[in-house]
Amino acid sequence: MTTARLAGTTALTKAPDALALFHQASAVLRRAVPFDAAVWQSTDPGTGLATAPMRAENLGEDGCATYWNAELLSEKVNLFRDLARAAVPVAALRDGTADAPEHSAVYRHFLQPRGLDDELRAVLRTDGQWWGQISLFRSKGRPHFSRQELAAVAGLTTLLARRLRSYAEPTPEPVVDAGPGPGLLLFDSFGALLSVNDEAREFLAGMPAGPSAPSRFGVPVPAWIHSTAATASHREQARVRAKDRSGRWLVFHASCLRDADGAPRQTAVVIEPAKASEVAALITAAYGLTDRELEITQLIARGLSTGQLAARLYLSQHTVRDHVKSIFAKTGVTSRGELVAKLYAEHYQPLNPDSRIRVWD
């Protein structure tokens, strides 16, 4: 089964934001690939880490930390980062383990305790960049995901990735940076929130609604922040970017804190508004530029002329002009000044803050 044979895919190209896209894609896929629960999430294409927005279906708040701790620290089966590089970025648990799901940490710690028996995973990528991911779940007693169903999901991955990429494009209305200073969240080695400052509370209050875990401080912590902190406790550092409801990009930087013997004890997550230079690669990627076009765009932003670009990159001026023409066509501009203003201004398209992304049916 291919994308062309799935009813309703045309509507996906018109979804106004990521949450609407996830809602519509769920309806399209549920008819062709029935499932009992699901998680739809955006990812930061620079790091592959889950970020906002996120939509969960028929899943409670209690399992977010369990799922991501298993995925990031002990999972060996169908890892999202492996699927992102696979020829076909879709896999099912039962199919991938020769019907031995107990080899999966996610199965043992998350699926099995919740009566779930199979998981279909898909990475949403386009032009080599990873913009989102899907997890579809089936309950015990239901048929396992088939190869035909895997193909149906695979047929949608590029379309969905391109739509997610398009939401990173800037809009002409500026967003005022009213952030008072860095926010700080401190987690223990088990992922429990130990401390939070007032600035972090303010940043979190401005994030789109989504799957989160309660804390004793009365601050719900989004699931993707838990996963970022868990990644840092394993890899030393992790960094992810996400939009708040006003359209402002924030940077969440997690670092592992160790004791005098070098053992990991706590994880600190610092939150601050992203600088234009930090978001530039992400925004540029939204237009599908090649590596060479990205390099030229960055040099144009620094004021290099056609002749200087040619000398710097060891290209002919004719080749440089062809690249610039392609860049203009992809970004919808007609001049270098317009290009720089469009790509590097610190204003972005706000997501719809009113969409519900944890649903039950």
C-alpha positions as CSV (number, residue, x, y, z in Angstrom):
1,M,0.0,0.0,0.0
2,T,1.4,3.4,-1.0
3,T,0.6,7.0,-0.1
4,A,-1.4,7.4,-3.3
5,R,-3.8,4.6,-2.1
6,L,-4.4,6.1,1.4
7,A,-7.5,8.2,1.5
8,G,-7.2,11.7,2.9
9,T,-3.6,12.4,2.2
10,T,-4.4,15.6,0.3
11,A,-5.6,17.2,3.5
12,L,-2.2,16.7,5.1
13,T,-0.6,19.2,2.7
14,K,-3.0,21.9,4.0
15,A,-2.6,21.3,7.7
16,P,-1.9,24.8,9.3
17,D,0.4,23.6,12.0
18,A,2.1,20.5,13.4
19,L,-0.7,19.6,15.9
20,A,-3.3,19.7,13.1
21,L,-1.0,17.6,10.9
22,F,-0.7,15.0,13.6
23,H,-4.4,14.9,14.1
24,Q,-5.2,14.5,10.4
25,A,-2.4,12.0,9.8
26,S,-3.7,9.9,12.7
27,A,-7.1,9.8,11.1
28,V,-5.6,8.8,7.7
29,L,-3.4,6.1,9.2
30,R,-6.0,4.6,11.6
31,R,-8.2,3.6,8.7
32,A,-5.3,1.8,6.9
33,V,-3.2,0.7,9.9
34,P,-5.5,0.3,12.9
35,F,-3.8,1.1,16.3
36,D,-4.9,1.4,19.9
37,A,-2.5,4.1,21.1
38,A,0.0,6.5,19.5
39,V,2.6,9.2,20.1
40,W,3.3,11.8,17.4
41,Q,6.2,14.1,18.0
42,S,8.4,16.7,16.4
43,T,12.2,16.5,16.6
44,D,15.0,19.0,16.5
45,P,16.6,18.2,13.1
46,G,20.0,19.3,14.5
47,T,20.0,16.7,17.3
48,G,17.3,14.2,16.6
49,L,15.9,14.8,20.1
50,A,12.1,15.0,20.7
51,T,10.7,18.5,21.1
52,A,7.4,20.3,21.1
53,P,4.8,19.9,19.9
54,M,3.8,16.3,20.8
55,R,0.5,14.5,20.5
56,A,-0.3,11.4,22.6
57,E,-3.4,9.2,22.0
58,N,-4.9,6.9,24.6
59,L,-1.8,7.1,26.8
60,G,-1.6,8.6,30.3
61,E,1.0,10.9,31.8
62,D,2.6,8.2,33.9
63,G,4.7,6.5,31.2
64,C,6.6,9.3,29.5
65,A,9.7,9.1,31.7
66,T,9.6,5.2,31.6
67,Y,9.5,5.1,27.8
68,W,12.3,7.6,27.3
69,N,14.6,6.2,30.0
70,A,14.3,2.8,28.3
71,E,14.8,4.2,24.8
72,L,17.8,6.3,25.6
73,L,19.6,4.2,28.2
74,S,19.0,0.6,27.5
75,E,17.0,0.0,24.3
76,K,18.7,-2.1,21.6
77,V,15.8,-2.7,19.2
78,N,14.6,-0.3,16.4
79,L,16.2,2.8,17.9
80,F,14.9,6.0,16.4
81,R,18.4,7.2,15.7
82,D,19.1,4.0,13.7
83,L,15.8,4.3,11.8
84,A,16.8,7.8,10.9
85,R,19.7,6.4,8.9
86,A,17.9,3.3,7.6
87,A,17.0,2.8,3.9
88,V,13.3,2.6,5.0
89,P,12.8,4.5,8.3
90,V,10.0,2.3,9.5
91,A,10.1,-0.8,11.7
92,A,7.8,-2.9,13.9
93,L,8.8,-4.5,17.2
94,R,7.4,-8.0,16.6
95,D,8.7,-8.1,13.1
96,G,12.1,-6.7,14.0
97,T,12.7,-9.2,16.8
98,A,11.4,-12.4,15.1
99,D,8.4,-12.3,17.5
100,A,10.7,-12.1,20.5
101,P,9.7,-8.7,21.9
102,E,11.2,-9.4,25.4
103,H,14.5,-8.4,23.9
104,S,13.3,-4.8,23.8
105,A,13.6,-2.6,27.0
106,V,10.7,-0.5,25.8
107,Y,8.6,-3.6,25.6
108,R,9.5,-4.9,29.0
109,H,9.2,-1.6,30.9
110,F,6.5,0.3,28.9
111,L,4.5,-1.8,26.6
112,Q,3.9,-5.0,28.6
113,P,2.8,-3.3,31.8
114,R,0.2,-1.3,29.9
115,G,-1.2,-4.3,28.0
116,L,0.4,-3.2,24.7
117,D,2.0,-6.0,22.6
118,D,3.5,-4.4,19.4
119,E,4.9,-1.0,18.4
120,L,5.4,0.4,14.9
121,R,8.0,3.2,14.7
122,A,8.6,5.6,11.9
123,V,11.1,8.5,11.5
124,L,9.8,11.4,9.5
125,R,12.7,12.6,7.4
126,T,13.3,14.5,4.1
127,D,16.5,15.4,2.4
128,G,18.4,13.5,5.0
129,Q,17.0,15.6,7.9
130,W,14.9,14.2,10.8
131,W,11.8,16.3,11.6
132,G,9.6,14.0,13.6
133,Q,8.7,10.5,14.6
134,I,5.7,8.3,15.2
135,S,5.0,5.4,17.6
136,L,1.8,3.3,16.9
137,F,0.9,0.7,19.5
138,R,-1.4,-2.4,19.4
139,S,-2.9,-4.1,22.5
140,K,-2.4,-7.7,23.5
141,G,-4.6,-10.0,21.5
142,R,-4.6,-7.8,18.4
143,P,-2.8,-8.8,15.2
144,H,0.8,-7.7,14.9
145,F,1.8,-5.0,12.5
146,S,2.3,-6.5,9.0
147,R,4.8,-5.8,6.3
148,Q,2.0,-4.3,4.2
149,E,1.2,-1.9,7.1
150,L,4.8,-1.0,7.5
151,A,4.8,-0.1,3.8
152,A,1.7,2.1,4.2
153,V,3.3,4.1,7.0
154,A,6.6,4.4,5.0
155,G,4.7,5.9,2.1
156,L,3.7,8.8,4.3
157,T,7.0,9.6,6.1
158,T,8.4,12.0,3.5
159,L,5.1,13.9,3.0
160,L,4.8,14.4,6.8
161,A,8.4,15.4,7.2
162,R,8.1,18.1,4.5
163,R,5.1,19.5,6.2
164,L,6.8,19.6,9.6
165,R,9.8,21.3,7.9
166,S,7.6,23.9,6.5
167,Y,6.4,25.1,9.9
168,A,9.9,26.2,10.7
169,E,9.8,28.9,8.1
170,P,9.7,32.5,9.4
171,T,6.9,35.0,9.1
172,P,7.1,38.8,8.9
173,E,5.8,39.7,12.4
174,P,8.5,40.1,15.0
175,V,8.2,38.4,18.4
176,V,9.4,40.5,21.3
177,D,12.0,38.7,23.5
178,A,10.7,39.2,27.0
179,G,12.7,36.5,28.7
180,P,14.1,37.7,32.0
181,G,17.1,35.4,32.2
182,P,18.1,31.7,32.0
183,G,15.7,29.1,33.5
184,L,17.1,26.2,35.5
185,L,15.7,22.8,36.2
186,L,17.6,20.3,38.4
187,F,16.9,16.5,38.1
188,D,18.1,13.7,40.2
189,S,19.7,10.5,38.7
190,F,16.2,8.9,38.5
191,G,14.7,11.8,36.6
192,A,12.8,13.4,39.4
193,L,12.7,17.2,39.5
194,L,14.7,18.5,42.5
195,S,14.6,22.2,42.0
196,V,13.2,24.9,39.6
197,N,13.8,28.6,39.4
198,D,11.1,31.2,38.7
199,E,12.5,31.9,35.2
200,A,12.1,28.2,34.3
201,R,8.5,28.2,35.5
202,E,7.8,31.2,33.2
203,F,9.4,29.5,30.2
204,L,7.5,26.2,30.8
205,A,4.2,28.1,31.2
206,G,4.7,29.4,27.7
207,M,5.3,26.0,26.0
208,P,2.5,24.3,24.0
209,A,0.4,21.8,25.9
210,G,1.6,18.2,25.6
211,P,2.5,15.0,27.4
212,S,4.2,15.8,30.6
213,A,4.9,14.5,34.1
214,P,3.7,16.2,37.3
215,S,6.3,17.3,39.9
216,R,6.1,18.1,43.6
217,F,6.7,21.8,42.7
218,G,3.4,22.0,40.8
219,V,5.3,22.4,37.5
220,P,4.4,19.8,34.8
221,V,7.6,18.9,33.0
222,P,7.2,18.1,29.3
223,A,8.1,14.5,28.3
224,W,10.7,15.7,25.8
225,I,12.5,17.7,28.5
226,H,12.7,14.5,30.6
227,S,14.1,12.7,27.6
228,T,16.7,15.4,27.0
229,A,17.8,15.2,30.7
230,A,18.0,11.4,30.4
231,T,20.1,11.8,27.3
232,A,22.5,14.1,29.2
233,S,22.9,11.7,32.1
234,H,24.0,9.1,29.6
235,R,26.0,11.2,27.1
236,E,27.3,14.1,29.3
237,Q,25.4,16.8,27.4
238,A,22.3,17.2,25.2
239,R,20.8,20.2,23.5
240,V,17.4,20.7,21.9
241,R,15.5,23.6,20.5
242,A,11.7,24.2,20.8
243,K,9.1,26.9,20.1
244,D,7.0,28.4,22.7
245,R,3.4,29.5,22.1
246,S,4.5,33.0,20.9
247,G,6.7,31.5,18.2
248,R,10.0,32.2,20.0
249,W,12.7,29.6,19.8
250,L,14.1,28.4,23.1
251,V,17.3,26.4,23.7
252,F,17.2,23.6,26.4
253,H,20.8,22.6,27.3
254,A,21.2,19.6,29.6
255,S,24.4,18.7,31.4
256,C,25.3,15.9,33.7
257,L,26.6,16.8,37.2
258,R,29.1,14.4,38.8
259,D,30.3,13.9,42.4
260,A,34.0,13.9,43.5
261,D,34.3,10.3,42.3
262,G,33.0,11.0,38.9
263,A,29.6,9.3,39.4
264,P,26.6,11.0,37.7
265,R,24.3,12.4,40.4
266,Q,22.2,15.2,38.9
267,T,21.3,16.7,35.6
268,A,20.8,20.5,35.1
269,V,18.7,21.8,32.2
270,V,19.2,25.5,31.4
271,I,16.5,27.2,29.3
272,E,17.1,30.5,27.4
273,P,15.9,32.2,24.3
274,A,17.9,31.1,21.2
275,K,20.0,33.7,19.3
276,A,19.3,34.1,15.6
277,S,22.7,32.5,14.8
278,E,21.7,29.4,16.8
279,V,18.5,28.9,14.9
280,A,19.9,29.9,11.5
281,A,20.7,26.3,10.4
282,L,17.3,25.1,11.5
283,I,15.4,27.8,9.7
284,T,17.6,27.4,6.6
285,A,16.9,23.7,6.6
286,A,13.2,24.4,6.5
287,Y,13.6,25.5,2.9
288,G,15.4,22.3,1.8
289,L,18.7,24.0,0.9
290,T,21.7,21.7,0.1
291,D,24.8,21.8,2.2
292,R,26.5,24.0,-0.5
293,E,23.5,26.4,-0.6
294,L,23.5,26.6,3.2
295,E,27.2,27.5,3.1
296,I,26.6,30.2,0.4
297,T,23.6,31.6,2.3
298,Q,25.7,32.0,5.5
299,L,28.5,33.7,3.5
300,I,25.9,36.0,1.8
301,A,24.7,37.0,5.3
302,R,28.3,38.0,6.1
303,G,28.3,40.3,3.1
304,L,30.5,38.4,0.5
305,S,30.0,39.4,-3.1
306,T,29.7,37.0,-6.0
307,G,33.4,37.3,-6.8
308,Q,34.4,36.8,-3.1
309,L,32.1,33.8,-2.9
310,A,33.7,32.3,-6.0
311,A,37.2,32.8,-4.6
312,R,36.3,31.6,-1.1
313,L,34.7,28.4,-2.4
314,Y,36.9,27.7,-5.4
315,L,33.9,27.9,-7.8
316,S,33.3,29.9,-11.0
317,Q,31.2,33.0,-10.7
318,H,28.7,31.4,-13.1
319,T,28.4,28.4,-10.7
320,V,27.9,30.8,-7.7
321,R,25.2,32.7,-9.6
322,D,23.4,29.3,-10.3
323,H,23.5,28.5,-6.6
324,V,22.2,31.9,-5.6
325,K,19.4,31.6,-8.1
326,S,18.4,28.2,-6.7
327,I,18.5,29.7,-3.1
328,F,16.2,32.6,-4.1
329,A,13.8,30.2,-5.8
330,K,13.6,27.9,-2.7
331,T,13.2,30.7,-0.2
332,G,10.9,32.9,-2.3
333,V,13.1,36.0,-2.3
334,T,14.5,38.3,-5.1
335,S,17.5,39.9,-3.4
336,R,20.3,39.2,-1.0
337,G,19.0,41.6,1.5
338,E,15.6,40.0,1.5
339,L,17.2,36.6,1.9
340,V,19.2,37.6,5.0
341,A,16.2,39.3,6.5
342,K,14.0,36.3,5.9
343,L,16.3,33.7,7.2
344,Y,18.0,35.4,10.1
345,A,15.4,37.7,11.6
346,E,14.3,36.5,15.1
347,H,10.7,35.9,14.3
348,Y,8.8,32.7,13.5
349,Q,5.4,31.3,12.7
350,P,3.5,30.7,16.0
351,L,2.0,27.2,16.5
352,N,-1.6,27.0,17.4
353,P,-1.6,26.9,21.2
354,D,-5.2,25.8,21.5
355,S,-4.8,22.3,19.9
356,R,-5.3,19.4,22.2
357,I,-2.5,16.8,21.9
358,R,-3.4,14.2,24.5
359,V,-6.6,12.5,23.4
360,W,-8.7,9.5,24.3
361,D,-11.1,7.7,22.1
